[in-house]
Amino acid sequence: ITSEVVDRVYEEYMGDAESPAQVRDGLLDAMGDVFFVVSAVEVARYHRDAGNPVYFYEFQHRPSSMEGVLPAFVKADHGAEIAFVFGKPFLAGDV
């Protein structure tokens, strides 16, 4: 990785950070992109290139059940949409 790439990545995620909270948020965004978005986009391109339609979504709704459990800066964790897609009984073992 060249210093130019590192500089561009830093600028994208934390370039205008003025507080530790903004640095934290930028780092979390960068990590989320590396671990989830980049690989998802790559797989989506393979499906698209095979002639299939591809749809993307980003779930950001903070479940009210997470109040007091997760820090306030967390919007939605990986898999948080499951309760909304399948319903709360699915998570409670009622199915």
N, C-alpha and C positions, 0 to 999 in steps of 0.2 A: 504494500500500500504506500503510495507516495504521500508526501507531506501536503500536496495540493488536495488530495482526496480527504485526508484527515481534516484539513482546514475547512473544506466545504461541508463535511458532515457536522463538524462542531458548529459552524455558522448556522446550519439548518436547524439544529435542535437546541442549541444553547447560546447562540450568538448575541441575543438581546436580553439575556437573563440578568435581572437586577437584584435577585434575592435567592437565598438557598432553596426556597420552595420552587422557584422557576427553574433552577438548575435540576432539582429533583424531577420535576415534570418533564423537562427536556430529555433527561436520561431515561425515564420510563417510556417516553414515546420512542426513543431510539431503540431501546431493548425490545419493545413490542414489535417494531417494524422488522428488526433483525430476526426475531424468533417466530413471528407469525406472518407478517405481511409479505415479506420477500418470497418465502417458500409458497405461500398461497397464490401469489401473482404468477410465479413460475408454473405451478400446476394448472392454473387457469389458462395460461397461454398454450399449454399442451392440449388442453381440451378444445380451446378455440381453434387451434391449428388443425385439429382433427375434424372440424366442421360442426362442433357442438356449441349451443348457446351457453354463455357463462354469465352468472349473476354474482355480484358481491354485495355484502352488507357490512356495516359496522354498528354493532350494538353498544350503545353508551348509556342506557337507562340504569340508574342506580336503584336496585331493588330496595324497597322500604324495609324488608326483613334484615338487611345488612346494617341498618342504623345501629351504631354502637359496637358493631363487630369489626367493620373495616374502617380504616382512616377516612376522613372526610374527602381527601383528594382522589380517592378511588371511585371511578365512575361505575364500571362494570368489569369484573374479572373474566378471564377466559372461561366459557361455559355458563356464564350468568344467564344467558338467554334461554337455557333449557327449561327453566321454570315457566317462562312466558310462552314458549312454543308448545310444550307438552302439558303444562299446568302444574300447579303445586302438588297435587296428589302423586304425580310421578316421582317427585323427590321424597315424599313422605313414605314411600313403600306401599301405598294404597292401591296400586295397580296389579 
